[in-house]
Amino acid sequence: MNRERQLAQTFVALSDTYAAEFDPLGVFHRLVHACTALLDADAAAVMIGDARGSLKTMATTDEDAAFIELLQVQTGQGPCMECYRTARPMAVPDIATEYTRWPKLVGVMLETGYGALQAVPMQLHDRPVGVLTLLRGSTGRLPDNDMHLAQALADSATLGLMHWSTEPARGDDVITRVQSIIAAKATLDIAKGMLAQHADVGVGEAARLLHAYVTLRRLRLTDTAHALVTRELDLSEVAQGQRLPGAP
């Protein structure tokens, strides 16, 4: 698939809120993986703010990126936190030069092989909603075209999340929808933990099994996670069977 076609499909997938299978958690998953596929980024993560303004990680491309996000949330410091507070992009082309400013973050990023970070704001009509984080193994800024595209992807995902009902989001509706998404993410985390324990695998592998299961069956990730937590869906079915019944 050429890049232009991939771009078109990505924007449709992020913004088509009227599709029967539209899934707010799936939007985050598609967003971070689209960033590594389309941009000069080696990893990506996305966080959104709850009613108190605390950022919650919604999706990451790997566990190292998840830890980098968690560290910033726990310390209240880092480019992602500043991006969320100011609603402006934050570029850190060489993380090693910021050791005095963010010693813990710099140490973790260098240990995990990341040399640069770009934080892109997610907002709705100047109202901060979250942050898209792009990580690079090498130092240097993202190319300008990639920066514009990253912002467009973040904007498209934000609009999709805020308009997945027939009524546009206004005022407290934004907070209500964000809180609903955060609650769904908490259920997903519980489901991944249950699946990891059942299958005796790591949480990362459990997430892969779950995404493979819902993708193959064209299911909503939120519904599947809820079904696992409430025991309406057998954990063994997700852990053992990625192929549809009767498939070769």
Secondary structure, 3 states (H helix, E strand, C coil): CCHHHHHHHHHHHHHCCCCCCCCHHHHHHHHHHHHHHHCCCCEEEEEEECCCCCEEEEEECCHHHHHHHHHHHHHCCCHHHHHHHHCCCEEECCHHHHCCCCHHHHHHHHHCCCCEEEEEEEEECCEEEEEEEEEECCCCCCCHHHHHHHHHHHHHHHHHHHCCCCCCCCCHHHHHHHHHHHHHHHHHHHHHHHHHHHHCCCHHHHHHHHHHHHHHHCCCHHHHHHHHHCCCCCHHHHHHCCCCCCCC
